[in-house]
């Protein structure tokens, strides 16, 4: 269970997939918040949990891609970095779908 339950179902299915992909040579894992509903402490916990449970995760690159529907894209991006993400997908001035993506200028 991650962060009180919001990511619980996804973890049940995604962790085995991530393990299999990593064993097959996949070294890039993206966890996007494409609907913009994540909150920072849960998003950080998601990365921490995956990094702890996926074999060879220290060799993989984890990336964040956050949307700003609730105004938390930058906060979630920073939380993902704290949780172990090493790559950030962001935009200049926050341009993007709906409410936009994490704006690089706000860091």
DSSP file (Angstrom, degrees, kcal/mol; ACC not computed):
  #  RESIDUE AA STRUCTURE BP1 BP2  ACC     N-H-->O    O-->H-N    N-H-->O    O-->H-N    TCO  KAPPA ALPHA  PHI   PSI    X-CA   Y-CA   Z-CA
    1    1 A X              0   0    0      0, 0.0     2,-0.5     0, 0.0     3,-0.1   0.000 360.0 360.0 360.0 134.4    0.0    0.0    0.0
    2    2 A X    > > -     0   0    0      1,-0.1     3,-1.7    47,-0.0     5,-0.9  -0.961 360.0 -17.0-119.2 128.8    1.4    3.4   -0.9
    3    3 A X  T 3 5S-     0   0    0     -2,-0.5     3,-0.4     1,-0.3    -1,-0.1   0.761 124.8 -48.5  56.7  33.4    0.3    6.7    0.6
    4    4 A X  T 3 5S-     0   0    0      1,-0.2    -1,-0.3     2,-0.1    38,-0.0   0.521 106.9 -54.9  87.8   3.6   -2.9    5.6    2.2
    5    5 A X  T X 5S+     0   0    0     -3,-1.7     3,-1.1    37,-0.1     4,-0.5   0.212 100.9 108.6 124.5 -19.7   -4.4    3.8   -0.7
    6    6 A X  T 3 5S+     0   0    0     -3,-0.4     4,-0.3     1,-0.3     3,-0.2   0.860  96.4  33.0 -63.7 -33.8   -4.7    5.9   -3.8
    7    7 A X  T 3><S+     0   0    0     -5,-0.9     4,-2.5     1,-0.1    -1,-0.3   0.327  90.6 103.9-100.9   7.5   -2.0    4.0   -5.6
    8    8 A X  H <> S+     0   0    0     -3,-1.1     4,-1.9    -6,-0.3    -1,-0.1   0.915  82.0  42.7 -59.3 -50.5   -2.7    0.6   -4.0
    9    9 A X  H  > S+     0   0    0     -4,-0.5     4,-1.2     1,-0.2    -1,-0.2   0.922 114.7  50.6 -65.5 -44.0   -4.5   -1.0   -7.0
   10   10 A X  H  > S+     0   0    0     -4,-0.3     4,-3.4     1,-0.2     3,-0.4   0.902 109.7  51.5 -61.1 -40.3   -2.0    0.3   -9.5
   11   11 A X  H  X S+     0   0    0     -4,-2.5     4,-2.1     1,-0.2     5,-0.4   0.889 101.9  60.2 -64.2 -38.4    0.9   -1.0   -7.4
   12   12 A X  H  < S+     0   0    0     -4,-1.9     4,-0.3     1,-0.2    -1,-0.2   0.852 120.2  26.9 -58.3 -34.4   -0.6   -4.5   -7.2
   13   13 A X  H  X S+     0   0    0     -4,-1.2     4,-1.0    -3,-0.4    -2,-0.2   0.795 121.9  50.0 -97.5 -34.3   -0.5   -4.7  -11.0
   14   14 A X  H  X S+     0   0    0     -4,-3.4     4,-3.0    -5,-0.2     5,-0.2   0.842  98.9  63.1 -81.1 -31.9    2.4   -2.4  -11.9
   15   15 A X  H  X S+     0   0    0     -4,-2.1     4,-2.5    -5,-0.3     5,-0.2   0.937 105.3  45.6 -61.2 -46.9    5.1   -3.7   -9.5
   16   16 A X  H  > S+     0   0    0     -5,-0.4     4,-2.3    -4,-0.3    -1,-0.2   0.900 114.5  50.3 -60.8 -37.6    5.2   -7.2  -11.1
   17   17 A X  H  X S+     0   0    0     -4,-1.0     4,-2.5     2,-0.2    -2,-0.2   0.926 110.6  48.6 -64.4 -43.7    5.3   -5.6  -14.6
   18   18 A X  H  X S+     0   0    0     -4,-3.0     4,-2.4     2,-0.2    -2,-0.2   0.898 110.3  51.7 -62.7 -40.9    8.1   -3.3  -13.6
   19   19 A X  H  X S+     0   0    0     -4,-2.5     4,-2.1    -5,-0.2    -1,-0.2   0.942 112.1  46.2 -60.9 -46.8   10.1   -6.2  -12.1
   20   20 A X  H  X S+     0   0    0     -4,-2.3     4,-1.3     1,-0.2    -2,-0.2   0.893 112.7  49.3 -64.1 -40.9    9.6   -8.2  -15.4
   21   21 A X  H  <>S+     0   0    0     -4,-2.5     5,-2.7     1,-0.2    -1,-0.2   0.895 110.4  50.6 -66.1 -39.4   10.6   -5.2  -17.6
   22   22 A X  H ><5S+     0   0    0     -4,-2.4     3,-1.4     1,-0.2    -1,-0.2   0.898 109.2  50.5 -67.3 -38.4   13.7   -4.5  -15.5
   23   23 A X  H 3<5S+     0   0    0     -4,-2.1    -1,-0.2     1,-0.3    -2,-0.2   0.786 106.7  57.4 -68.0 -25.3   14.8   -8.1  -15.7
   24   24 A X  T 3<5S-     0   0    0     -4,-1.3    -1,-0.3    -5,-0.2    -2,-0.2   0.379 130.3 -92.8 -85.9   4.8   14.3   -7.9  -19.5
   25   25 A X  T < 5S+     0   0    0     -3,-1.4     2,-0.4     1,-0.3    -3,-0.2   0.483  76.0 144.9 102.3   3.5   16.7   -5.0  -19.8
   26   26 A X      < +     0   0    0     -5,-2.7    -1,-0.3    -6,-0.2    -2,-0.1  -0.619  16.9 172.8 -77.4 130.1   14.4   -2.0  -19.5
   27   27 A X        +     0   0    0     -2,-0.4    34,-3.7     1,-0.1     2,-0.5   0.294  52.6  75.2-123.5   9.8   16.1    0.7  -17.6
   28   28 A X  E     -a   61   0A   0     32,-0.2     2,-0.5     2,-0.0    34,-0.2  -0.985  52.8-179.6-126.8 124.5   13.7    3.7  -17.9
   29   29 A X  E     -a   62   0A   0     32,-3.1    34,-2.6    -2,-0.5     2,-0.5  -0.982   7.0-165.1-125.5 122.4   10.5    3.8  -15.9
   30   30 A X  E     -a   63   0A   0     -2,-0.5     2,-0.5    32,-0.2    34,-0.2  -0.917   8.7-174.0-110.2 130.1    8.1    6.7  -16.1
   31   31 A X  E     -a   64   0A   0     32,-2.2    34,-0.6    -2,-0.5     2,-0.2  -0.820  19.1-172.6-118.0  89.1    5.4    7.3  -13.6
   32   32 A X  E     -a   65   0A   0     -2,-0.5     2,-0.6    32,-0.2    34,-0.2  -0.493  27.6-148.2 -82.8 150.9    3.3   10.1  -15.0
   33   33 A X  E >   +a   66   0A   0     32,-2.5    34,-1.8    -2,-0.2     3,-0.8  -0.716  33.8 164.0-107.8  75.7    0.5   11.9  -13.2
   34   34 A X  T 3  S+     0   0    0     -2,-0.6    -1,-0.1     1,-0.3    34,-0.1   0.659  70.9  46.6 -75.7 -16.3   -1.4   12.5  -16.4
   35   35 A X  T 3  S-     0   0    0     -3,-0.1    -1,-0.3    32,-0.1    31,-0.1   0.481 102.8-130.1-102.7  -3.0   -4.7   13.4  -14.8
   36   36 A X  S <  S+     0   0    0     -3,-0.8    34,-0.6    33,-0.1    36,-0.2   0.781  72.5 116.6  68.0  30.1   -3.1   15.7  -12.2
   37   37 A X        +     0   0    0     32,-0.1    -1,-0.1     2,-0.1    -3,-0.0   0.478  39.8 111.1-108.9  -3.1   -4.8   14.3   -9.1
   38   38 A X        -     0   0    0     -5,-0.1     2,-0.3     4,-0.0    38,-0.1  -0.305  56.7-142.1 -69.5 154.6   -1.7   13.0   -7.2
   39   39 A X    >>  -     0   0    0      1,-0.1     4,-2.3    37,-0.1     3,-0.7  -0.907  24.6-111.2-115.4 150.1   -0.6   14.7   -4.0
   40   40 A X  H 3> S+     0   0    0     -2,-0.3     4,-2.6     1,-0.3     5,-0.2   0.840 111.3  49.7 -53.4 -47.0    3.0   15.1   -3.1
   41   41 A X  H 3> S+     0   0    0      1,-0.2     4,-1.8     2,-0.2    -1,-0.3   0.864 115.2  45.2 -65.9 -32.5    3.4   12.7   -0.2
   42   42 A X  H <> S+     0   0    0     -3,-0.7     4,-2.0     2,-0.2    -1,-0.2   0.882 112.2  51.1 -74.4 -38.0    1.7    9.9   -2.1
   43   43 A X  H  X S+     0   0    0     -4,-2.3     4,-1.6     2,-0.2    -2,-0.2   0.910 111.5  47.7 -66.5 -41.1    3.7   10.6   -5.3
   44   44 A X  H  X S+     0   0    0     -4,-2.6     4,-2.4    -5,-0.2    -1,-0.2   0.933 110.7  51.8 -62.7 -45.5    7.0   10.5   -3.4
   45   45 A X  H  X S+     0   0    0     -4,-1.8     4,-2.6    -5,-0.2     5,-0.2   0.840 104.2  58.2 -61.5 -33.8    5.9    7.2   -1.7
   46   46 A X  H  X S+     0   0    0     -4,-2.0     4,-2.3     2,-0.2    -1,-0.2   0.947 109.4  43.1 -60.6 -48.9    5.1    5.7   -5.0
   47   47 A X  H  X S+     0   0    0     -4,-1.6     4,-2.6     1,-0.2    -2,-0.2   0.910 114.1  51.0 -64.6 -42.3    8.7    6.2   -6.2
   48   48 A X  H  X S+     0   0    0     -4,-2.4     4,-1.8     1,-0.2    -2,-0.2   0.916 111.6  47.7 -61.6 -43.1   10.2    5.1   -3.0
   49   49 A X  H  X S+     0   0    0     -4,-2.6     4,-2.0     2,-0.2    -2,-0.2   0.927 113.2  46.6 -65.1 -46.1    8.1    1.9   -3.0
   50   50 A X  H  X S+     0   0    0     -4,-2.3     4,-2.3     1,-0.2    -2,-0.2   0.928 111.7  51.2 -63.5 -44.3    8.9    1.0   -6.5
   51   51 A X  H  < S+     0   0    0     -4,-2.6     6,-0.3     1,-0.2    -1,-0.2   0.847 112.5  47.5 -62.8 -32.7   12.6    1.7   -6.0
   52   52 A X  H  < S+     0   0    0     -4,-1.8    -1,-0.2    -5,-0.2    -2,-0.2   0.852 119.6  37.0 -74.4 -34.4   12.7   -0.6   -3.0
   53   53 A X  H  < S+     0   0    0     -4,-2.0     2,-0.6    -5,-0.1    -2,-0.2   0.654  96.3  83.8 -98.6 -16.9   10.8   -3.5   -4.6
   54   54 A X  S >< S-     0   0    0     -4,-2.3     3,-1.4    -5,-0.2   -35,-0.1  -0.783  82.2-120.2 -92.0 123.5   12.1   -3.5   -8.2
   55   55 A X  T 3  S+     0   0    0     -2,-0.6    -2,-0.1     1,-0.2    -3,-0.0  -0.299  93.6   9.9 -60.0 143.1   15.4   -5.5   -8.5
   56   56 A X  T >  S+     0   0    0      1,-0.1     3,-1.9     2,-0.1     4,-0.5   0.724  79.0 145.9  61.6  25.1   18.3   -3.4   -9.9
   57   57 A X  G X   +     0   0    0     -3,-1.4     3,-0.9    -6,-0.3    -2,-0.1   0.757  61.9  69.6 -65.1 -21.3   16.3   -0.2   -9.6
   58   58 A X  G 3  S+     0   0    0      1,-0.2    -1,-0.3    -7,-0.1    -2,-0.1   0.720 100.4  48.2 -67.3 -18.2   19.6    1.6   -8.7
   59   59 A X  G <  S+     0   0    0     -3,-1.9    -1,-0.2     2,-0.1    -2,-0.2   0.537 100.3  85.5 -94.8  -9.4   20.6    1.1  -12.4
   60   60 A X  S <  S-     0   0    0     -3,-0.9     2,-0.6    -4,-0.5   -32,-0.2  -0.532  74.4-128.3 -93.8 158.5   17.3    2.3  -13.8
   61   61 A X  E     -a   28   0A   0    -34,-3.7   -32,-3.1    -2,-0.2     2,-0.4  -0.936  21.3-162.6-105.2 121.5   16.2    5.9  -14.6
   62   62 A X  E     -a   29   0A   0     -2,-0.6    24,-2.5    22,-0.4    25,-1.7  -0.877  11.3-166.7-103.1 135.2   12.9    6.8  -13.1
   63   63 A X  E     -ab  30  87A   0    -34,-2.6   -32,-2.2    -2,-0.4     2,-0.3  -0.898  12.4-144.1-127.2 154.8   11.1    9.9  -14.5
   64   64 A X  E     +ab  31  88A   0     23,-2.0    25,-2.2    -2,-0.3     2,-0.2  -0.855  13.7 177.4-113.4 149.6    8.2   12.2  -13.6
   65   65 A X  E     -ab  32  89A   0    -34,-0.6   -32,-2.5    -2,-0.3     2,-0.4  -0.765  18.4-176.9-150.7  96.4    5.7   13.8  -15.9
   66   66 A X  E     -a   33   0A   0     23,-0.5    36,-1.3    -2,-0.2     2,-0.2  -0.816  16.6-149.4-111.3 139.3    3.1   15.8  -13.9
   67   67 A X  B     -C  101   0B   0    -34,-1.8     3,-0.3    -2,-0.4    34,-0.3  -0.676  16.1-134.1 -99.0 159.3    0.1   17.7  -15.0
   68   68 A X    >   +     0   0    0     32,-3.0     3,-1.5    -2,-0.2    33,-0.1  -0.032  58.4 127.7-108.3  28.8   -1.2   20.8  -13.2
   69   69 A X  T 3  S+     0   0    0      1,-0.3    -1,-0.2    31,-0.2   -33,-0.1   0.848  89.0  29.9 -57.0 -37.1   -4.9   20.2  -12.9
   70   70 A X  T 3  S-     0   0    0    -34,-0.6    -1,-0.3    -3,-0.3    -2,-0.1   0.242 118.7-104.5-105.7  11.9   -4.9   20.8   -9.1
   71   71 A X  S <  S+     0   0    0     -3,-1.5     4,-0.2     1,-0.0     3,-0.1   0.696  95.3 107.6  76.6  19.1   -2.0   23.2   -9.1
   72   72 A X     >  +     0   0    0     -5,-0.2     4,-3.2   -36,-0.2     5,-0.3   0.233  33.8 109.3-113.5  12.8    0.4   20.5   -7.8
   73   73 A X  H  > S+     0   0    0      1,-0.2     4,-2.2     2,-0.2    29,-0.2   0.917  85.5  41.2 -59.6 -45.9    2.6   19.7  -10.8
   74   74 A X  H  > S+     0   0    0      2,-0.2     4,-2.5     1,-0.2    -1,-0.2   0.929 116.7  49.0 -68.4 -44.0    5.7   21.4   -9.5
   75   75 A X  H  > S+     0   0    0      1,-0.2     4,-2.1     2,-0.2    -2,-0.2   0.907 113.6  46.8 -61.4 -42.3    5.2   20.1   -5.9
   76   76 A X  H  X S+     0   0    0     -4,-3.2     4,-2.5     2,-0.2    -1,-0.2   0.878 110.3  53.3 -68.1 -37.0    4.6   16.5   -7.3
   77   77 A X  H  X S+     0   0    0     -4,-2.2     4,-2.0    -5,-0.3    -2,-0.2   0.941 111.0  45.7 -62.2 -46.8    7.6   16.8   -9.5
   78   78 A X  H  X S+     0   0    0     -4,-2.5     4,-2.3     1,-0.2    -2,-0.2   0.874 111.8  52.5 -64.2 -36.8    9.8   17.8   -6.6
   79   79 A X  H  X S+     0   0    0     -4,-2.1     4,-1.8     2,-0.2    -1,-0.2   0.890 107.4  52.5 -65.3 -39.1    8.3   15.0   -4.5
   80   80 A X  H  X>S+     0   0    0     -4,-2.5     5,-2.8     2,-0.2     4,-0.5   0.893 108.7  50.1 -62.5 -39.5    9.1   12.5   -7.3
   81   81 A X  H ><5S+     0   0    0     -4,-2.0     3,-1.3     3,-0.2    -2,-0.2   0.926 109.5  50.7 -63.8 -44.5   12.7   13.7   -7.2
   82   82 A X  H 3<5S+     0   0    0     -4,-2.3    -1,-0.2     1,-0.3    -2,-0.2   0.841 108.2  54.4 -60.5 -32.5   12.8   13.3   -3.5
   83   83 A X  H 3<5S-     0   0    0     -4,-1.8    -1,-0.3    -5,-0.1    -2,-0.2   0.544 134.8 -82.7 -80.7  -7.5   11.5    9.7   -3.9
   84   84 A X  T <<5S+     0   0    0     -3,-1.3   -22,-0.4    -4,-0.5    -3,-0.2   0.437  76.1 146.4 124.4   0.3   14.2    8.8   -6.4
   85   85 A X      < -     0   0    0     -5,-2.8    -1,-0.3     1,-0.1   -22,-0.2  -0.456  22.4-174.9 -67.5 140.3   13.3   10.1   -9.8
   86   86 A X        +     0   0    0    -24,-2.5     2,-0.4     1,-0.1   -23,-0.2   0.437  64.6  57.1-114.2  -3.7   16.3   11.1  -11.8
   87   87 A X  E     -b   63   0A   0    -25,-1.7   -23,-2.0     2,-0.0     2,-0.4  -0.994  62.9-161.9-132.7 136.7   14.6   12.6  -14.9
   88   88 A X  E     -b   64   0A   0     -2,-0.4     2,-0.7   -25,-0.2   -23,-0.2  -0.965   6.6-159.6-120.1 130.8   12.0   15.3  -15.1
   89   89 A X  E     +b   65   0A   0    -25,-2.2   -23,-0.5    -2,-0.4    13,-0.3  -0.933  37.4 143.1-106.8 109.5    9.7   16.0  -18.0
   90   90 A X        -     0   0    0     -2,-0.7     2,-0.3   -25,-0.1    13,-0.2  -0.727  37.8-124.1-136.4-177.5    8.5   19.6  -17.7
   91   91 A X  B >   -d  103   0C   0     11,-2.6    13,-2.9    -2,-0.2     3,-0.6  -0.886  25.9-102.8-131.8 161.7    7.7   22.5  -19.9
   92   92 A X  G >  S-     0   0    0     -2,-0.3     3,-1.1     1,-0.2    11,-0.1  -0.763 109.1  -2.4 -82.5 126.7    8.7   26.1  -20.3
   93   93 A X  G 3  S-     0   0    0     -2,-0.5    -1,-0.2     1,-0.2    10,-0.2   0.583 117.7 -83.2  66.1  12.6    6.0   28.3  -18.7
   94   94 A X  G <  S+     0   0    0     -3,-0.6     7,-0.9     8,-0.3    -1,-0.2   0.619  73.3 167.1  74.3  12.6    3.9   25.3  -17.9
   95   95 A X    <   +     0   0    0     -3,-1.1     2,-0.3     5,-0.2     6,-0.2  -0.333  23.2  97.8 -62.7 140.9    2.3   25.0  -21.4
   96   96 A X        -     0   0    0      2,-0.2   -29,-0.0     4,-0.2    -5,-0.0  -0.970  69.9 -25.4 165.6-174.4    0.5   21.7  -22.0
   97   97 A X  S >  S-     0   0    0     -2,-0.3     3,-3.7     2,-0.1     2,-0.0  -0.169 106.7 -26.0 -59.1 152.1   -2.8   19.9  -22.0
   98   98 A X  T 3  S+     0   0    0      1,-0.3    -2,-0.2   -31,-0.1     3,-0.1  -0.164 143.2   1.1  46.3-109.0   -5.7   21.2  -19.9
   99   99 A X  T 3  S-     0   0    0      1,-0.3    -1,-0.3    -4,-0.1    -2,-0.1   0.436 112.7-115.8 -89.1   0.5   -4.1   23.1  -16.9
  100  100 A X    <   -     0   0    0     -3,-3.7   -32,-3.0    -5,-0.0    -1,-0.3  -0.346  27.9 -76.8  98.3-178.5   -0.6   22.4  -18.2
  101  101 A X  B     -C   67   0B   0     -7,-0.9     2,-0.2   -34,-0.3   -34,-0.2  -0.458  67.6 -53.7-110.4-177.0    2.5   20.5  -17.0
  102  102 A X        -     0   0    0    -36,-1.3   -11,-2.6   -13,-0.3     2,-0.6  -0.453  58.8-132.0 -62.6 126.0    5.1   21.3  -14.4
  103  103 A X  B >   -d   91   0C   0     -2,-0.2     3,-1.5   -13,-0.2   -11,-0.2  -0.732   8.0-153.4 -88.1 119.6    6.6   24.7  -15.2
  104  104 A X  G >  S+     0   0    0    -13,-2.9     3,-1.6    -2,-0.6    -1,-0.2   0.819  90.6  66.7 -59.2 -33.7   10.4   24.7  -15.1
  105  105 A X  G 3  S+     0   0    0    -14,-0.3    -1,-0.3     1,-0.3   -13,-0.1   0.677  90.1  64.8 -65.3 -18.0   10.4   28.4  -14.3
  106  106 A X  G <         0   0    0     -3,-1.5    -1,-0.3     1,-0.2    -2,-0.2   0.480 360.0 360.0 -86.6  -2.0    8.9   27.8  -10.8
  107  107 A X    <         0   0    0     -3,-1.6    -1,-0.2    -4,-0.2    -2,-0.1   0.465 360.0 360.0 -84.9 360.0   11.9   25.8   -9.5
